[in-house]
Amino acid sequence: MAKILFLAHRVPFPPDKGDKIRAFHILEHLAARHEIWLGAGADDLADLRSLPMAKARYRDACFAPLDRFRRARNMAWAAVAGAPLSVARFRHPMLERWIEDVLREVRPDVVFVFSSAMAQYVVGRMRPGARLVVDFVDADAEKWRAYAERASVPARWIYAAETRRLIRFERRALDAAVAGILVSETERRLLANLQPDGADKLLVITNGVAADCFGVIPNPNIQPAIVFCGRMDYEPNIDGVEWFVREILPKVRERRPDAVFRIVGAAPAARVLALRATPGVEVTGTVPDVRPYLAGAAVVVAPLRIARGIQNKVLEGLAAGRPVVATPDALDGIAARPGRDVLVGADAQGFATAVADVLLGLAPADLGSRGRRFVQRHHRWDVQLEAMDRLIADVVKPLSDQAAA
């Protein structure tokens, strides 16, 4: 049993969106096998309510409140200092002091950083012999590069600068680490290209789906509902639903006029709320559980044109036994077979055709059941995280050998 300091950029409770879902399952898996000290940022202050539970569940925990004023102040400092904005926004002196205490007093065997931003707290501060493992999740700098390509001035300049700064920062993090984890082989290749000197440290541990997602029972009286699930203040999701409403939904409704597009997810941005003015579009905002919406969907869609890593929304739709239509980018790292487990739309016309075919009963009748079986075979968390056990064992073994000697 190892002593692990687990640092996450966001509190992994509740596990209700992509990064928190992955962090939660890795954390729980490690906690069942090792001693855990948990430190995290809380950019949603409601997450602070989980602190008493975390303190009781793990050896200790510290959640730092990152309200919008602190985040803005952090990023203003970063802009002047030439540091990555997306790293600085997660800085808090209270969390910094707690981490210093844990490093000094607990002397953890492993520091597990979930999201490279948290490496700012430990690089250059760990005791000799402690091992750093960084879950980069995806090649974040590549995301900012894609933003820069799509943006106009001055946002293009800001995104391009963030790309350069993040590459430099992640180089320091990877230099200090014994291993770096990515969520897919595509992301591993992208980061290896950005960080060639540390490429041999990189490995893939992909995402799974919680077992309770498999319990979704499709509604036998399904309406022609098209469902998208995701955090709706996240730019790739905003871009995706805007594209769907403006270019895809009209084509679908030409063939199925009563089709309804439901956008399900927390914190809808103003651009998302504006889509409600379009006939056939519903925006739910925060919901306590997405599974009823998945169960009531005739088809689940992932119309993402900017996609990093593994899309949990695709895995959850497949796990629920619903037909899924996705762009090629949204399927990256998911080996579902197009036309058999999932339908793929590479452009607006192809996407609309696939969605309308499902709504009209022209798609394979067993599409949903095949997709569900695929996820059950290939994307269960317990199977995916066997690689984590091997990694931690390899990381800790030299320490055990030294102690024995």
C-alpha positions as CSV (number, residue, x, y, z in Angstrom):
1,M,0.0,0.0,0.0
2,A,1.4,3.3,-1.1
3,K,0.9,6.8,0.3
4,I,-0.5,8.9,-2.6
5,L,-1.0,12.6,-2.8
6,F,-3.8,13.0,-5.4
7,L,-4.2,16.5,-6.9
8,A,-7.1,17.4,-9.1
9,H,-7.8,20.8,-10.7
10,R,-11.5,20.3,-9.9
11,V,-13.2,18.6,-7.0
12,P,-14.2,15.2,-8.4
13,F,-17.5,15.2,-6.6
14,P,-20.2,14.9,-7.9
15,P,-18.8,13.1,-11.0
16,D,-21.2,14.8,-13.4
17,K,-19.0,15.9,-16.3
18,G,-16.1,14.6,-18.3
19,D,-13.0,15.6,-16.3
20,K,-14.6,15.0,-13.0
21,I,-15.9,11.6,-14.1
22,R,-12.4,10.4,-15.0
23,A,-10.8,11.9,-11.9
24,F,-13.5,10.3,-9.7
25,H,-13.1,6.8,-11.0
26,I,-9.3,6.9,-10.9
27,L,-9.4,8.4,-7.3
28,E,-11.8,5.7,-6.1
29,H,-9.8,3.0,-7.7
30,L,-6.6,4.1,-6.1
31,A,-8.3,4.7,-2.7
32,A,-9.4,1.1,-2.6
33,R,-5.8,0.0,-2.7
34,H,-3.7,2.9,-1.2
35,E,-3.8,5.7,1.3
36,I,-5.0,9.0,-0.3
37,W,-4.5,12.6,0.6
38,L,-6.8,14.6,-1.8
39,G,-6.2,18.2,-2.8
40,A,-8.4,20.0,-5.4
41,G,-9.6,23.3,-6.7
42,A,-13.3,24.2,-6.4
43,D,-14.3,26.6,-9.3
44,D,-17.9,25.6,-8.5
45,L,-18.2,26.7,-4.9
46,A,-21.1,24.2,-4.4
47,D,-18.4,21.4,-4.6
48,L,-17.1,22.6,-1.2
49,R,-20.0,20.8,0.4
50,S,-18.2,17.5,-0.4
51,L,-15.2,18.4,1.8
52,P,-16.5,16.7,5.0
53,M,-17.2,13.5,3.1
54,A,-13.7,13.6,1.5
55,K,-12.0,14.1,4.9
56,A,-13.9,11.1,6.3
57,R,-13.2,9.0,3.2
58,Y,-9.5,9.7,2.7
59,R,-6.6,10.4,5.0
60,D,-7.1,14.1,4.6
61,A,-8.5,16.5,2.0
62,C,-8.3,20.2,1.1
63,F,-10.5,22.0,-1.4
64,A,-9.6,25.5,-2.4
65,P,-12.4,27.9,-3.3
66,L,-11.7,29.4,-6.8
67,D,-14.4,32.0,-7.2
68,R,-14.5,34.0,-10.4
69,F,-12.7,37.0,-8.9
70,R,-9.8,34.8,-7.7
71,R,-9.7,33.1,-11.1
72,A,-9.7,36.5,-12.9
73,R,-6.9,37.8,-10.6
74,N,-4.9,34.7,-11.2
75,M,-5.2,35.0,-14.9
76,A,-4.4,38.7,-14.9
77,W,-1.1,37.9,-13.0
78,A,-0.4,35.1,-15.6
79,A,-0.9,37.5,-18.5
80,V,1.8,39.8,-17.1
81,A,4.1,37.0,-16.0
82,G,3.9,35.1,-19.2
83,A,2.5,32.0,-17.5
84,P,-0.4,29.9,-19.0
85,L,-3.7,31.3,-18.1
86,S,-5.3,27.9,-18.0
87,V,-2.8,26.8,-15.3
88,A,-2.8,30.0,-13.2
89,R,-6.6,30.0,-12.8
90,F,-6.3,26.9,-10.5
91,R,-3.8,28.5,-8.1
92,H,-4.7,29.2,-4.4
93,P,-2.3,29.9,-1.5
94,M,-4.4,27.8,1.0
95,L,-4.1,24.7,-1.2
96,E,-0.4,25.5,-1.8
97,R,0.3,25.5,2.0
98,W,-1.7,22.3,2.5
99,I,0.3,20.6,-0.2
100,E,3.6,21.8,1.3
101,D,2.5,20.3,4.6
102,V,1.6,17.0,3.1
103,L,4.9,16.8,1.2
104,R,6.9,17.6,4.3
105,E,5.0,15.6,6.9
106,V,3.5,12.7,5.1
107,R,6.3,12.2,2.6
108,P,4.1,10.5,0.0
109,D,5.5,7.8,-2.2
110,V,3.5,9.0,-5.3
111,V,2.1,12.4,-6.3
112,F,-0.6,11.8,-8.8
113,V,-1.5,14.9,-10.7
114,F,-4.8,14.9,-12.5
115,S,-4.6,17.7,-15.2
116,S,-1.2,19.1,-15.7
117,A,-2.2,22.5,-14.2
118,M,-1.8,20.9,-10.8
119,A,1.8,20.2,-11.4
120,Q,2.5,23.9,-10.6
121,Y,2.2,22.9,-6.9
122,V,4.8,20.2,-6.8
123,V,7.4,20.5,-9.6
124,G,10.6,21.3,-7.9
125,R,9.2,20.8,-4.4
126,M,9.0,17.0,-4.0
127,R,11.4,15.2,-1.7
128,P,14.0,12.9,-3.2
129,G,12.6,9.5,-4.0
130,A,8.9,10.6,-4.4
131,R,7.5,9.8,-7.8
132,L,5.3,12.2,-9.9
133,V,2.7,10.7,-12.2
134,V,0.8,13.2,-14.4
135,D,-2.5,12.4,-16.1
136,F,-2.5,15.0,-18.9
137,V,-5.8,13.5,-20.1
138,D,-5.4,15.1,-23.4
139,A,-2.9,17.3,-25.3
140,D,-4.4,20.5,-24.0
141,A,-2.0,22.8,-26.1
142,E,-3.5,21.3,-29.2
143,K,-7.0,22.4,-28.1
144,W,-5.8,26.0,-27.8
145,R,-4.1,25.8,-31.2
146,A,-7.5,24.7,-32.7
147,Y,-9.2,27.6,-30.9
148,A,-6.7,30.0,-32.4
149,E,-7.3,28.7,-35.9
150,R,-11.1,29.3,-35.6
151,A,-10.9,32.6,-33.7
152,S,-10.6,36.1,-35.0
153,V,-8.2,38.8,-33.7
154,P,-7.6,39.5,-30.8
155,A,-8.8,36.1,-29.4
156,R,-6.5,34.4,-32.0
157,W,-3.5,36.1,-30.5
158,I,-4.5,35.1,-26.9
159,Y,-5.1,31.5,-27.8
160,A,-1.8,31.2,-29.8
161,A,0.1,32.6,-26.8
162,E,-1.6,30.2,-24.5
163,T,-0.6,27.3,-26.8
164,R,3.1,28.4,-26.6
165,R,3.1,28.9,-22.8
166,L,1.3,25.6,-22.2
167,I,3.8,23.7,-24.2
168,R,6.6,25.1,-22.1
169,F,4.9,24.5,-18.9
170,E,4.0,20.9,-19.7
171,R,7.5,20.2,-20.8
172,R,8.7,21.0,-17.2
173,A,5.9,18.8,-15.8
174,L,6.8,15.9,-18.0
175,D,10.5,16.3,-17.3
176,A,9.8,15.9,-13.5
177,A,7.4,13.0,-14.0
178,V,8.1,9.3,-14.2
179,A,5.0,8.8,-16.4
180,G,2.5,10.8,-18.3
181,I,-1.0,9.4,-19.0
182,L,-3.2,10.3,-22.0
183,V,-6.8,9.2,-22.6
184,S,-6.3,7.9,-26.2
185,E,-3.6,7.0,-28.6
186,T,-4.3,10.1,-30.7
187,E,-3.8,12.3,-27.7
188,R,-0.6,10.4,-26.8
189,R,0.8,11.0,-30.3
190,L,-0.1,14.7,-30.2
191,L,1.6,15.2,-26.9
192,A,4.6,13.2,-28.0
193,N,5.0,15.5,-31.0
194,L,4.8,18.5,-28.8
195,Q,7.1,17.0,-26.1
196,P,9.5,14.6,-28.1
197,D,12.1,14.5,-25.3
198,G,9.5,12.9,-22.9
199,A,7.6,10.8,-25.5
200,D,8.9,7.5,-24.0
201,K,7.2,8.3,-20.7
202,L,3.7,8.6,-22.2
203,L,1.1,5.8,-22.0
204,V,-2.6,5.5,-22.6
205,I,-5.4,4.7,-20.1
206,T,-8.7,5.3,-21.7
207,N,-12.1,6.1,-20.2
208,G,-14.8,3.7,-19.0
209,V,-18.4,4.0,-18.1
210,A,-19.9,3.5,-14.7
211,A,-21.7,0.2,-14.3
212,D,-25.0,2.0,-13.3
213,C,-25.1,3.6,-16.8
214,F,-25.8,0.1,-18.2
215,G,-29.0,0.0,-16.2
216,V,-30.7,2.6,-18.3
217,I,-33.9,1.1,-19.8
218,P,-35.0,2.7,-23.0
219,N,-38.5,4.2,-23.0
220,P,-40.8,2.0,-25.2
221,N,-42.8,5.1,-26.1
222,I,-39.9,7.1,-27.5
223,Q,-40.7,10.4,-29.2
224,P,-38.5,11.7,-32.0
225,A,-36.1,13.3,-29.5
226,I,-32.6,14.0,-30.4
227,V,-30.4,14.4,-27.3
228,F,-27.1,16.0,-26.6
229,C,-25.6,15.8,-23.1
230,G,-22.7,17.9,-21.9
231,R,-21.5,20.9,-19.9
232,M,-22.9,23.8,-21.8
233,D,-20.4,26.5,-21.0
234,Y,-17.6,24.5,-22.7
235,E,-16.7,26.0,-26.1
236,P,-16.5,22.7,-28.0
237,N,-20.0,21.8,-26.8
238,I,-21.3,25.2,-27.6
239,D,-19.9,25.1,-31.1
240,G,-21.3,21.6,-31.6
241,V,-24.9,22.4,-30.7
242,E,-24.8,25.7,-32.6
243,W,-23.6,23.8,-35.7
244,F,-26.3,21.2,-35.2
245,V,-29.1,23.7,-34.8
246,R,-28.1,25.9,-37.7
247,E,-27.0,23.4,-40.3
248,I,-28.2,19.9,-39.3
249,L,-31.6,20.2,-37.5
250,P,-33.3,22.0,-40.4
251,K,-32.4,19.1,-42.7
252,V,-33.6,16.5,-40.2
253,R,-36.9,18.3,-39.8
254,E,-37.4,18.3,-43.5
255,R,-37.8,14.6,-43.2
256,R,-39.2,14.4,-39.7
257,P,-41.0,17.7,-38.9
258,D,-41.8,16.8,-35.3
259,A,-38.2,16.1,-34.4
260,V,-37.1,17.8,-31.1
261,F,-33.5,18.6,-30.2
262,R,-32.9,18.5,-26.4
263,I,-29.7,20.1,-25.1
264,V,-29.1,18.6,-21.7
265,G,-26.4,20.0,-19.4
266,A,-25.4,22.5,-16.7
267,A,-24.5,26.1,-17.1
268,P,-25.8,26.9,-20.6
269,A,-24.0,29.9,-22.0
270,A,-26.0,32.8,-23.5
271,R,-25.3,31.4,-27.0
272,V,-26.9,28.1,-26.1
273,L,-29.9,29.8,-24.4
274,A,-30.4,31.8,-27.6
275,L,-31.0,28.6,-29.5
276,R,-34.3,28.1,-27.7
277,A,-35.8,30.6,-30.2
278,T,-35.3,28.0,-32.9
279,P,-38.4,25.7,-33.4
280,G,-37.8,22.2,-32.1
281,V,-35.0,23.2,-29.7
282,E,-35.1,22.7,-25.9
283,V,-32.4,23.6,-23.4
284,T,-32.8,22.0,-20.0
285,G,-30.0,23.5,-18.0
286,T,-28.9,21.5,-15.0
287,V,-30.6,18.2,-14.4
288,P,-30.2,15.8,-11.4
289,D,-29.6,12.8,-13.6
290,V,-29.1,12.6,-17.4
291,R,-30.2,8.9,-17.6
292,P,-33.9,9.7,-18.0
293,Y,-33.1,11.9,-21.0
294,L,-30.9,9.2,-22.5
295,A,-33.7,6.7,-21.9
296,G,-36.2,9.0,-23.6
297,A,-33.9,9.6,-26.6
298,A,-34.6,8.2,-30.0
299,V,-31.0,9.1,-30.9
300,V,-28.1,10.6,-29.0
301,V,-25.8,12.9,-30.9
302,A,-22.2,14.2,-30.6
303,P,-21.9,16.8,-33.3
304,L,-18.4,18.0,-32.1
305,R,-16.1,19.8,-34.5
306,I,-13.5,20.4,-31.8
307,A,-12.9,17.3,-29.7
308,R,-10.2,16.4,-27.3
309,G,-9.8,13.0,-25.7
310,I,-12.5,10.4,-25.2
311,Q,-16.0,11.7,-25.3
312,N,-18.0,10.4,-22.3
313,K,-21.2,11.6,-23.9
314,V,-20.6,9.0,-26.7
315,L,-19.8,6.2,-24.2
316,E,-22.8,7.0,-22.1
317,G,-25.2,7.1,-25.1
318,L,-23.9,3.7,-26.2
319,A,-24.1,2.3,-22.7
320,A,-27.7,3.4,-22.5
321,G,-28.5,1.3,-25.6
322,R,-29.5,4.3,-27.7
323,P,-28.5,4.8,-31.3
324,V,-25.6,7.3,-31.4
325,V,-24.6,9.6,-34.3
326,A,-21.2,11.3,-34.0
327,T,-18.6,13.2,-35.9
328,P,-15.3,11.4,-36.6
329,D,-13.6,13.7,-34.1
330,A,-16.1,12.7,-31.4
331,L,-15.3,9.1,-31.9
332,D,-11.5,9.4,-31.6
333,G,-10.2,6.8,-29.3
334,I,-13.5,4.8,-29.4
335,A,-13.1,1.7,-31.6
336,A,-16.9,1.3,-32.2
337,R,-17.6,0.2,-35.8
338,P,-19.3,2.8,-38.0
339,G,-22.6,1.5,-39.4
340,R,-22.7,-1.4,-36.9
341,D,-22.2,0.0,-33.4
342,V,-22.5,3.7,-34.2
343,L,-23.4,6.0,-37.1
344,V,-20.9,8.7,-38.3
345,G,-21.6,12.0,-39.9
346,A,-18.6,13.8,-41.2
347,D,-20.4,16.9,-42.5
348,A,-23.8,18.5,-42.0
349,Q,-25.6,16.6,-44.7
350,G,-24.2,13.2,-43.7
351,F,-25.0,13.9,-40.1
352,A,-28.5,14.9,-40.8
353,T,-29.1,11.9,-43.0
354,A,-27.9,9.5,-40.3
355,V,-30.1,11.2,-37.6
356,A,-33.2,11.2,-39.8
357,D,-32.6,7.6,-40.8
358,V,-32.7,6.6,-37.1
359,L,-35.9,8.7,-36.5
360,L,-37.6,7.1,-39.6
361,G,-36.6,3.6,-38.7
362,L,-34.2,3.2,-41.7
363,A,-31.1,2.6,-39.6
364,P,-30.2,-0.9,-38.4
365,A,-32.7,-2.0,-35.8
366,D,-30.1,-3.4,-33.5
367,L,-27.8,-0.3,-33.6
368,G,-28.4,0.6,-30.0
369,S,-28.0,-2.9,-28.6
370,R,-24.8,-3.4,-30.6
371,G,-23.4,-0.1,-29.3
372,R,-24.2,-1.1,-25.8
373,R,-22.5,-4.5,-26.1
374,F,-19.4,-2.7,-27.5
375,V,-19.1,-0.5,-24.4
376,Q,-19.7,-3.4,-22.1
377,R,-16.8,-5.3,-23.7
378,H,-14.3,-2.5,-24.1
379,H,-15.0,0.5,-21.8
380,R,-15.7,-0.7,-18.3
381,W,-13.8,1.3,-15.7
382,D,-12.6,-1.8,-13.8
383,V,-11.0,-3.2,-16.9
384,Q,-9.4,0.1,-18.0
385,L,-7.9,0.8,-14.6
386,E,-6.0,-2.5,-14.4
387,A,-3.3,-0.5,-16.3
388,M,-3.3,2.0,-13.4
389,D,-2.5,-0.8,-11.0
390,R,0.4,-1.9,-13.1
391,L,1.7,1.6,-13.4
392,I,1.6,2.4,-9.6
393,A,3.2,-1.0,-8.8
394,D,6.1,-0.2,-11.2
395,V,6.4,3.3,-9.8
396,V,6.5,2.2,-6.1
397,K,8.6,-1.0,-6.6
398,P,12.0,0.9,-6.7
399,L,11.1,2.6,-3.4
400,S,10.3,-0.8,-1.8
401,D,13.5,-2.2,-3.1
402,Q,15.5,0.7,-1.6
403,A,13.7,0.3,1.7
404,A,14.5,-3.5,1.8
405,A,18.1,-2.8,1.0
